[in-house]
Amino acid sequence: MPLLQAQEMTYTRVQELRRDRSIGFLSASALEVHGPHLPLGMDMFAARWMAEESARRFAEGYPDWTVVLYPHIPLGTDELPLPGSVDGTQQTVYRALLAHGASLAGAGFGYAVVTNGHGGPRHAAAVEAACRDASRRYGIKMFSPSIAVLYGIVNGGRHEQIESHLGRALTEKERQGLLHGEHAGTMETSFALAERPKQVEETYQELNQMGPPSFAPVAVLGKVVAPLFGDGSRRIQEVSDSLAGGVGWLLNARYGFGGEPVTYQGDPSAASAELGHAIRETMVQGCLEYVEKVTAGELAAEEVRSIASDPAIIQPGFWQRLGLLSAVALGAASLVWALRRG
C-alpha cells in the first residue's frame, strides 16, 4: 500500500485501520538559531527527513501495512535563546505529543513513530517521555528512535555505517568534527549541504571548532556524583557535561557569560555534501532498524531509549514534583516543630 498523508484521509479510511498493521509517523522540532550559516529550520528539516523517508521505505517494504505520515509539529524547548529561535515549555511539548498519541490510538493505530531533530536535553526527554506514557496509557506502541540514532553519529557508534555509505574511511578532520560537539557543526552542516545547499552560507568553510562555555558548578557536581552510580557513571557524567554546557550556553546567550554569543558548537568547516548524504542515509537506516524491531515484536516500544531517557533532572514534571515534595517536607517539619513547642 502506498504511503498515505494523514490530512488527506477520510473518516471512512480511518475506520478501516487494523491496529496490528497500522503505523503513523510524525516529526516534532522547532525553529532555532544554527550558527551564522544554517537556516533556522535545521532541526525541523532533519526530523522531517527521518519521518518522511522512514515512512516511505517502511511502506515499500511492508505493503500489507497501512503507513500514514502526519504533519510536522513545530514545537520545541531548550532552544538557543537568541532572536529567531522559537522556544516553548517542556510541558507544552510533552502534552502535545501525549495528545497526539492518544488521538492516534483512538483512531486505530497500533504503532506511532516520533522523529526529532533537536538534541536539547529537556526537549528530547519530553518527546521520549510522552511516547512512553502514551504507550502505557493508551495501548499504542509509540516511540522515538531519533536521538539514539543521532547520538551514535556524534559519539562514534555509527561511524562504520557512515563510512560504508561513503565508500571510504572518514578523514581525521571529519571524524574529529563529528566527535567534538554538535550544533550547526560537522553533522548538521553536512546534512544541510546535502539536503538544501542553497540555504547554507558559504562562510561555513571559515568557521572552525567552537563550543559554549561550560558552567563549572554543574560540571564539578557531575564529577562528584557520577561515581556513585556504578555501571551508570559514564552516562551520568555525559549528561552532567551536557547540562554544564547547556547551562553555560544559556547564560552566554542571555547574559554574555564567557563572552560574545556562541551560535554553534563543533566544526562546520569539516562538512561536505558527500558526508551529508552518508549521514542522511545512516539516520534513516538507524530509524528503520528500530521501527522494524518494534513492529516485529523483537523490541518493546518502551525499550527504545537514548541518553535523554533516564536522568530524572531533565524529565517532564521533575521540578514540579520536587517543589511539591519540598513543600510537604517543609510543612511536616513546621508541624512537628509547632507540636514540640506546644
N, C-alpha and C positions, 0 to 999 in steps of 0.2 A: 504494500500500500504506500502511495507517495506521502511525503511529509505534509502535514496539514498545518494551517495557520489558525490559531485559536479564534481570532477575530472574524474569521470567515466561516466558522462552523455554525450550523443551525441547531436549534433545540432538539430537533429530530435526530441529528447526527450525534449529539451529546448523549442522548438516551440509549444509543446503540453501543456505547463503550463497554468493553469487557474488562473488569477490574484486573484480571490476571494477564491481560495482553494490551494494556494501555499505559502510556508514559508521556508525561508533559515535561518540556524543557523550558526554563525561564532563566533570565540573567538579571543581576542586581549590582549596580555600581553607579556612583555619581560623577559629577564633573570635579576636577581637581587640577591645580597648577602642577605641571610636569616640566620643571626646568624652564629655561628661556626658549627651548627649541621644539617642544612637542605640544600637540593640541590638548585642550582641557579634557577631551573625551577619551583619553588613553585607556583608563580602566574600563569604561563602557565598551570601547572597541574590542578589548581583549575578552571581556565577559561575553559579549555578543558573538564573537568568533567561535568561542568554545561551545556556546549553546547551539548556534546555527549549524556548525559543521558536525558536531557530535550527533545532533538530532538527524541530520541528513544521512550520515553514514549508518546510524543505527536503523533508520527506516529502510535503507537499501539492503542491509544485511539481514533484517528480520521482517520480511514482507507480511507476515501474519500478525504483526503488532500494529496498533494504532499509535502513531507518533505525532505529537502536537507541539508546535513551537508557540510559546506565549510572548506577548510584547515585553520589551525591556522595562525593568523597574528602576527609574533614575533616582535611587536613594543611596545614601552612604553616610558614614560617620567616621571620625578620626581623619578628616580631610585636612590637608595643609592649610592653615588659616591665613590665606593670602587672597587678595582680590581675584575673583574668577572661580574660586572653589565654592562648591555648594555643600554645606555641611548640615546634616541632621543629627538627631539624637540617636543613641544606641537603641533605646526603646522603640523609636519610630521604625527603624529598620527591622527590629525583631518582630514587632507586632504586624507590620505589613506582610512579612514573609510567612508568619504563622497564619494570618488570614488567608493568604494565597493557598497555603497547604490545606486548610480547612475547606476552601472552595473547590480545589481540585479533587479532594477526597469525596466531597459531596456530589461532584459531577460524575464520579465513577472511575476516576483514575486510580490505579493501584500503585503507581510509581511517579515520582517527580524528582527532577534533577535541577539544582540551582547552580548556575555558574557565576563566578565572582572574579573580577579583575583587580580588586583593591585589597592590599595587604595590611591596611590599618588594623591593629590588634583587636580593638573593640568591634570594628565592622565585621571582620572575619568571624569573631566569636559570636556575634549576633546572628549572622547568616547560618552558621552551623548549629547553634542552639535552637533556632527556630525550626530547622529541619528535624532535629532530634525530638523536639517537643511535639511537632506535628505528627511525626511517626508514632509516637507514644499515645497521643490523644485521639487521633482521627483514623488510624488504621491504614494510612498511606505510607509507603516506603519512600521517604523523602531524604535526600542527602545532597551535599555539596562537595565535589571532589577537587575543586579548582586549587585551593591553597595547598593541599597535599601534593598536587602535581607541580605547581609553580615553585614550591619550596625545594623540590628535587632539582629544579633547574638552577637555583641560586646557591644550593649547598653541595652541588657536585653529584648528587644521586642519579641524575638523569643525563649526565654529560656523555656517557657512552651512546645513549639513544640519540642525542643531538649529533654526535659525530657520525653515527650510522646514516642519518639523513643528509648530513653534509657530504659524506663520501670521503672524508679526510679527518685528520685529528684537529682538534681545536688548537689555535696558536696560543702561546703563553699569554699574550695580551688579551685574547678573547676569554681564556679560562679565568684569568685573574679578574677581568671585568665582570664576569658572571658571579664570581665568588665574593667580591668585595662591595656589597651593598647594592640595593636596587630600588630606585625610584627615579624614573627617567634616565636610567643608566644604560648599561650594555644591552640588557634583555629587552626593555621596553623600547629603546631607540631602534634596535634591530627589528623588533616586531612592527614598529611604525614604518620603517623603511620598506618592509615587505608588503605591508597592508595598505598604506596610503602615503607614498613617498612625497607627494606634492605638498603635504601638510607638515613636513619636517623642515625646520630652518637649517640651512647649510652650516650654521655656526656650530652644530653638534660636533663637527670634526675638530673644533678648537677647545672643546670642553673636556678637561682632564678629571682625574679622580677627585671626588669631593664628598663630604659627608657632614651631617649635622653635628653640633657639639653635644657631647654626652653629658647628662645630668648626673654628676658624681654620686650624690646620696643614694640614688636608686641602684646604680652600678655596684656600689660598695655593699648595699643591703643584699643584692643578689649573690655576691661572693660569700657573704656570711651565711645566708640561708640555704643556698643550693646544696652544700654537702649533707644537710640534714635529710635530704630526700633519697639518699642511696642511689639506686639504679636510675632514678629520675632526675638526678642532679644536673646532668648535662642539659636536659630540656629546660629545667628551671633557670639555669644560667643563660641559656639562649633567650628565654622570654624576658628575663631581667635586663639583659643587654639591649634587647629590642625596646623595652619600656624606657630605659635610660636614654636611648637615642630619641625615642618618641617624645618624651617629656622635654628633653633638651631642644628638640626641633620646634615644639610648641612654644617654648619660651623664646626661642630665637625669632620665630615668625611674629610673635605678638609684642615682645618687649626688647628685642635686639640682643638677647643673651648670646654671647660668643661672637658678636659682630654683625655684619650685613646679613640680610635674609638668605638662607640657603634654600634653593628651589629644586635641587636634585641631589641624589645620592648614587654614587657609582662612577663609572667611566663611560660616558656617551661616545667618546672618540674610538672606542674599540668595536663599535657597532657596524653592521653591514646588512644589506638586504639579503645576502646569501645566508648569513647566520639567522636572520629573522624568519626566513622560510623554514629552516630546520627547527627553530623554536616553536613556530606555529604548529608544525606537524607533531612535535613532541607534546605540546599542550593538548591537542585533540586526541591523540592516541592514548595519552595518560587518562583523560576523562573517560574515554570509551572503555578502557580496561576496567574501571570501577563500575561503569554502567552495566557492562556485560556480566561482571561477577555478581552484582546485586540482583539483576533480573534473572540470573540462572540459579539463584539461591545459594551461591558459593560464599557470599559475604553479606552479613546483615547491614541494613542501611545505617544503623547506629554505630557500626564499626568503621565507617568511612570518616576518619578523623585526621586532624592536622595539628600543627604546633599551637593553633589557637583554640583547640577543643577543650583543654583541661584546666589551664591556670584559672583559679577561682577569681582572681582580682580583675580579670577583663570580661567576666561573664555578665550577661544582662541581669540587672537587679541586684548585683553583688553589694554595691554601696548602699542601696536602699535597705537591704536585709541587714547589713552591718549596722546601719544607723538605727534600725528598729531594735536590734539586739542590744545595742549600746544604751538606748533609751530605757528598755526593760531592765537592764542590769543596773542602770543609774537609779531607776525608780525603786527597784528592790533594795538597793543599798540605802537609799534615803529612808525607806520604810523601816528597815532594820535599825538604822541609826535613831529614828524617831522613837521606836518602841523601846530601845535601850535607854534613851533619855527619860522616857516616861516611867 
